[in-house]
Amino acid sequence: MNFIKIIFSLFFLITAVNAEGEYMSKDPENTIQIELTSGNVIIELMPDIAPNHSTRIKELAREGFYDGVPFHRVIEGFMAQTGDGENRNGTGGSDKPDLKNEFSNTSHLRGTVSMARTADPDSANSQFFICFDAAPHLDGQYTVFGQVIEGMEFVDGLKRGAPGSGTVDDPDEMVSVKVLADL
């Protein structure tokens, strides 16, 4: 029981809810909000372990790059991928240079947010994914840059893709992505 109390306490050290029910982070500059039609997903960024990737996500969010971008690949029990604001199908990125990896020993757990990439470990650009469940086979091979701290139920509700490929017909989209400090 003490373990549960500790986890609960840690969660409330990170976030608080104001009188209107809006989420307030202890670090709004390093927290993003993904607005979905079903509700908001709040992600705490991890600039201490992935500074360049966290900066890139905030930069693209502030430019409106992610607004209206679909979750083009969603695989049941694994992850939901988005962030292709160029081609909207998983084959594109932004006009910014690719990032050098910032691999860490941070585990891919439920709600972990990590950068997508090609076979080249230094090819992350704008696409990212949110894990539905633990995915230890990704640990140390993809840059973890955030963790969903609220709204995972809305990620769970995303339309799933075709078995195998995860390609989604008529996918759900991110309405907007904002840095909390800007709201």
N, C-alpha and C positions, 0 to 999 in steps of 0.2 A: 504493500500500500504506500510506503514511503517513496518508492520509485515513481509512482503515478503522481504524487504530490510534487515531487521535484520537477518532473516534466511539465506539469501544469504551471508551476511557478515560473519556469524558464520561458514558457510561451508568453506569459503575461509580462515578463521583463522586456520582451521583444516588441509586443504590440499592445495597444490599448484601444478601446472603443469609446468614442465620444457620445454625447447625449442623443445625437441623431442616428447612432448605429453605424457611423462611418469609421473605418479603420485608421488608426493613427499609429505610425511606426515611431520607434525611438530614433530611427535614422531615415527620414523621408527621402533624403537624397539618394539613398541606396535601396529603395523599395519601389517596385513598379506595380501598376494596376493594369491588368488586362480586362477590359470590359467585353463580356460576351453577351449575347441576347438573353441568356439565362441568369446572369449575375456576374459579379466581379471576382477575379482571381488576384490575390495579393501575393507577390513574390518578393522575398527579401534577397537582395543581391549579396554576393560574397566577394567584395573587393579585396579582402585580405588574402584570398587564395587564387582569385582570377581577376586581377585589376584591369587588364586590357579588355577582357571579354565583358566585364561589368560596365566599363566605360562605353564600349561599342553599343551595348543594348540600350543604354541611356541616350546616347547620341542619336541612334536610329529612332527611338521612341520620340524624342524631342523634335525630330524632323517630320514626324507623322508617317514614317516609312511603313510601320506595321499596321496602320489603320486599314481595315477592310481585307487584310491578308488571311487566306484560308488555312485551316488545319488540313493540309493536303494528304497526310499519311497518318492514319490512326489505327493501331494494332491492339486488339483486345488483350488485356493482361500485360501489355508491354509499355507502349508510349504513344503520345500524340505529338506530331511534328508540324511545325509552322515556320514562318519567317521568310518565305520566298516572295518578296514584294516585287520582284522583277517578272518572273514567268508564272508565279502562283501555282506551280505544279511540282516543285522540289528540284528543279533543274537550274535555278538562278540564285542570285544573291543581291548584294547592294553594289554600288559603284565604288565602295571603299576597298582598300587592299585586304587580302586575307590575313588572318591573325596567326601568330606563332602559338602553338599549344601552350596551355598552362595546366597540364595534367597535375593531379594531386592524389592523395590517398583518401579523398572524400568519396564515400560510397554512393552509388546510385540506389536510392531508396524511393519509396512512394512519395511523390511530390518533388523529387529532385528535378532541377532544371539544368540542362546540359546543352552544349553546342553540338550541332550536327556538323559533319564534315565529309569529305571524300576519303579515299584510301590514304591520301596524304595527311599526316597528322597536323600539318600547319596550314590547313585549308578552310578552317572555320571562318565564316563571313557574317551572315545574318540569320541563318536558320538555326532553330533550337528545338528541343523536345522536352516534354514533361513526362516523367515516368509514372505509370499507373501502379506499378508494383516494383519491388526490388529487382535490380538487373545487375548482379555482381559481375557478369561477364563484360560489362562496359567500364568497370572501375580501372582507373589508370590509363584509359585509352581515349577518353573524351573529357573535355574541359567542363567540369561542374562549376556553374557560376551563380546558382540560386536555389531557393527552396520555397515551395508554396507554403505559406503560413495561414492562408484562409482561402476558402472557395474551391477546394479540391473537388467538392461534389459537382461543381460546374464543369470541371475538366472531365470527370467521370461521365457526364452526360453528353459529351461530344459524339457526333455521328461516327460510327466505326467504318473502316474501309474493308475492301475485299480481303478475304482470307489469303494469307501469303504475302502479297505486296503491301497491303494496307492502304492502297489508293482509294480515295473517297470520291464518290460521285456526289455532286451538289454538297460540298463540304460546309461545315460551320466555319464562321469567320471571326476574327478578332475585330470587334467594332472599333476599339481604340486601345492604344497602349500608352500609358502616361507614367512619368516619374511622379511619385506622390508629392515631392517638394514643389511641383508645378501646379498642383491642384488647389 
